Amino acid sequence: MKLVKVTVRSLFGVFDHEIPFNIESGITIVIGENGLGKTVILEAINALFDEKYSFFGSLEFERFDFYFSNNEIWKLTKESSQEGFSLFIGRDSLSKPVKKGRLYKIFQGYDANLHKMKIREMEIMRRLEMDRHYLNERSHNREDFDYDFALRHRRVLEREYRHRLLSEANESDAPQWFLDGIVKVKKIWGQMKNNP
């Protein structure tokens, strides 16, 4: 399963590119003016197959299509939100085109600065609540008991939120064909590097 061609739509919101690879010689030369995305496309290929998906977070594109020697096409798309982005992969075939293919989420990336702000905000709220609690600690009425319960409940929620952030960052429903394909491509690249 060799990568034979890569296309990208709307790279930087502007450029459409198609790069066919010279499979016979193993050498492909990409020529173009500065700023068109030559290096970025090569970095995107590397990021996909090295599973460094966070690379795509700041990259503006509509879709990457990866064409393989077995007539498979992988279609990589991204959805962005205020919190971050999600990467999706779909599969099609040149020999048996799929009418409506399924998209699988392979990565959920979060804006690290936004999450740091949210965690900092939670920490500030917790400290404010603790300060308020300590100011009122001498009175032991029912209201303070309810407040203590609420404070403990909030701490549990904070821990759960932090855990969810960490686990969702790695959330994926990547299909087996994709995971197997990544391994196959890496194996071929390794052989090519060892036998120039």
Buried (B, 14 or more C-beta within 10 A) or exposed (E): BBBBBBBBBEBEEEBEBEBEBEEEEEEEEEEEEEEBBBEBBBBBBEBBBEEEBBBBBEBEBEBBBBBBEEEBBBBBBBEBEEBBBBBBBBBBEEEEEEEEBEBBBBBBBBBEEEBEEBBEEBEEEBEEBEEEBEEBEEEEEEEBEEBBEEBEEBBEEBEEBBEEBEEEBEEBEBBEEBEEBBEBBEEBBEEEEEEE
